Amino acid sequence: DTEGVAFTLSRVAQRALKRWEAHGPRIITASFRIQKKKIKMKVIQWYAPTNDSEEENKPRFYSRLQHILDKCREKDVIILSWDFYAKIGTDNNGYEEVMGTQGVGEMNENGERFADTCALNNITIGGSMFTHKRIHKTTWVSPYHLTENQIDNICIRKRFRRSLEDV
């Protein structure tokens, strides 16, 4: 099978889990209780179509993702994670509000779709914000080690970015 997502949760996370929901074979969401009672944390885990996927699959996937994001309340903590198959690169021109310059390589088409989605929803691409050694940035290496990419990132709604920067 080429599609599917899941969560693996610690016992503490299992106790905090309020609900989860599958949104087709590529997206799953989970809502968690956090200490501030009026704020929810929603984790959206996804497995995006690759850059080489059928062209009609990409807009459908991002439309489904946007529909999920539209249902989230502004005050909720939103975290996106997993396989984006999106190279965002080091050039953040036009995307300064959602990404830093600490990516790898050059932005591809899926990277543009992903960065546009983050910009529309005030989400920061965490892996691009912090300085790391290149070996710690790359999340995919070709079988013969000729190509390295950073295609997985953890993202958080921008208003909560401050807490990430304090870590």
PEMODA-V430106 format. One record per residue. N is the residue number from 0. RES is the residue in one letter. NEAR is the number of other C-alpha atoms within 8 Angstrom. Layout:
# PEMODA-V430106
n res near
N RES NEAR
N RES NEAR
This chain:
# PEMODA-V430106
n res near
0 D 3
1 T 3
2 E 7
3 G 9
4 V 11
5 A 6
6 F 5
7 T 4
8 L 7
9 S 6
10 R 6
11 V 7
12 A 9
13 Q 8
14 R 6
15 A 9
16 L 11
17 K 8
18 R 7
19 W 9
20 E 7
21 A 8
22 H 9
23 G 6
24 P 8
25 R 11
26 I 14
27 I 14
28 T 12
29 A 12
30 S 12
31 F 12
32 R 11
33 I 9
34 Q 4
35 K 5
36 K 7
37 K 4
38 I 10
39 K 11
40 M 12
41 K 12
42 V 11
43 I 12
44 Q 13
45 W 13
46 Y 13
47 A 10
48 P 11
49 T 8
50 N 9
51 D 6
52 S 8
53 E 6
54 E 7
55 E 6
56 N 9
57 K 11
58 P 8
59 R 8
60 F 10
61 Y 10
62 S 8
63 R 9
64 L 9
65 Q 9
66 H 8
67 I 8
68 L 8
69 D 7
70 K 6
71 C 8
72 R 6
73 E 4
74 K 5
75 D 10
76 V 11
77 I 11
78 I 12
79 L 12
80 S 13
81 W 10
82 D 10
83 F 14
84 Y 13
85 A 16
86 K 14
87 I 16
88 G 12
89 T 13
90 D 8
91 N 10
92 N 5
93 G 4
94 Y 9
95 E 8
96 E 6
97 V 13
98 M 13
99 G 12
100 T 10
101 Q 12
102 G 12
103 V 13
104 G 9
105 E 9
106 M 13
107 N 10
108 E 8
109 N 13
110 G 12
111 E 11
112 R 9
113 F 10
114 A 12
115 D 8
116 T 10
117 C 12
118 A 12
119 L 7
120 N 8
121 N 10
122 I 12
123 T 14
124 I 14
125 G 11
126 G 11
127 S 11
128 M 10
129 F 8
130 T 5
131 H 7
132 K 6
133 R 7
134 I 5
135 H 7
136 K 11
137 T 12
138 T 10
139 W 8
140 V 10
141 S 8
142 P 5
143 Y 5
144 H 7
145 L 7
146 T 7
147 E 10
148 N 11
149 Q 14
150 I 13
151 D 11
152 N 13
153 I 11
154 C 12
155 I 14
156 R 13
157 K 9
158 R 6
159 F 9
160 R 10
161 R 7
162 S 7
163 L 7
164 E 6
165 D 5
166 V 4
